[in-house]
Amino acid sequence: MERCRMGLVKGVVVVPVAMSMAAFGLAAAAPPAAADVTIPTINCPASGSSTSLVDFDGDGVADAVVAVPGANGGMGAIEVRYSRGTSTTTFSPGDGVIPAVTAAGPPLTFATLDANYDGCTDLAIGIPSYTDGGVAAAGAVQLLYGSKDGFVTGPLITPSNASLPGDAQAGEHFGYALAGLSNELTVGAPGWSPTVSGAQPTPRAGEAIAMRFDYYQQSGFDNVWAIRKSFPHAGDRLGTVVAPSIAAAPTATGHGKNHAGCIAWSTSTADVGAYCGHHDNDRLGASLSYSYVAGVGYALFAGAPTHEVAVTSVVKHGKHKGKKVTRTVKDAGVVEQFALIRTAGSPTLKLEATISQGSPRVPGDPTKGNEFGSAITTFNGKKPLLAISAPGAKVNGHAHAGAVFLRVGAERSSPWQLIDRDVKGVASAATTGDRFGTALSLAGRGYPGTAIDFVLYVGVPNDSVGGNADAGRVQIFYGAGSKPRLTGSKFLTEHGGGVAHAQYGAAVD
């Protein structure tokens, strides 16, 4: 592998990387002999790979990355904040690093991973509206390697890549959703239309492609596989949401129920496990978070924010006093926890638990429109953490102000904490339509010499900033011991100030 320094563009080190990747359209070379193989680095001071800390420059201090979908006329932007916001780099279509797009469509997306396993976090940016070889909106993913000196441009991965299954299709939107874990990247393509057994294509059934990076493979990949429903339906749009090796279709038909939502999990193209919701409009898979849970193993938390919740109460007065009455609450939302089990090579998603505001210890009651489960994040630190949002929740009379629920510990008896913008110690105050909790991310502390154990990022994309409607912000909470230190929260706002309708914070890591 050889590199040639070309200079700085908007704080980014732009370096064409001639990897041994013929399929990327780059110079192909025989991989080095096994005796010569060493883990490659790109001026990264970190040692080894870390999956608990987003750290692009390897300085041991947490960085942050935020999606701004409303920027650039809806084409989107991705903003990186280094080391507690000390410097900023922004990526936009046509900026010399991210390819231009020729038509309006889904905005830029992102995921973090460590593709070259050198300890510096790498950034994958999805460009779902990219025209690939004349195929409109086929999509692409631009890989950027983290380094001490800035980002190093890696390959542009497109669906026409010879190492990926299938061909580029118009409107495929490859890169619509991304998820990274270690050196693995999962890419959603919800507009993809499969052809099953020689029949006519199934429009927009969707798929996801999972890939593991390896510098010393001629293709650049150690393994690549597709995640697809065995029996696709038109308009399923599998890959609208992804987690590592997992794809979801929140509006898919399942068990004959419209918009029940379906999830597919696979570690090989030929072996797929699936689970679908059982009610109309569940939208199972609208959010996903993948984690390890003691006593369960690898677990998937999947949100169904428009799931109806049954509430049973006891009549306290009148002639029916003492009688139990059950009612259903629309759009209250639930989170379903699945164990990921592989038995005799066959993957299975086993439903282990359902969490709602009607569950023991979870604050509040199921309420119409709360949309509990709209965002989920997990983290395995000193204690396992689970955070779930209800961005539609009413707070002190403010509709859709939003709330977040944090559980410390993996047991069902573990305590939950309610966080909203009217809780004592939280900066700012709840206002109508904030949708606090639209995006969530938990991360390792990354602040040497402090008592902070974890950091919780909360996206508030509909927040008004300086009179600019829907400019958006990210609110950060610092966790010390078993609870966030609420008096230590702060905000990230789009670099240069709030821009109306930019929706800064629609996604965060």
Salt bridges, closest charged atoms under 4 A:
GLU79 OE2 - ARG81 NE 2.82
GLU184 OE1 - ARG212 NE 3.24
GLU207 OE1 - ARG228 NE 2.66
ASP236 OD2 - LYS229 NZ 2.89
ASP236 OD2 - HIS233 ND1 3.74
ASP271 OD2 - ARG342 NH1 3.22
ASP282 OD2 - HIS279 ND1 3.24
ASP282 OD1 - HIS307 NE2 3.87
GLU371 OE1 - ARG435 NH2 3.13
ASP434 OD2 - ARG421 NH1 2.96
ASP453 OD1 - LYS382 NZ 3.20
ASP463 OD2 - ARG421 NH2 2.96
ASP463 OD2 - ARG473 NE 2.90
ASP470 OD2 - HIS501 ND1 3.62
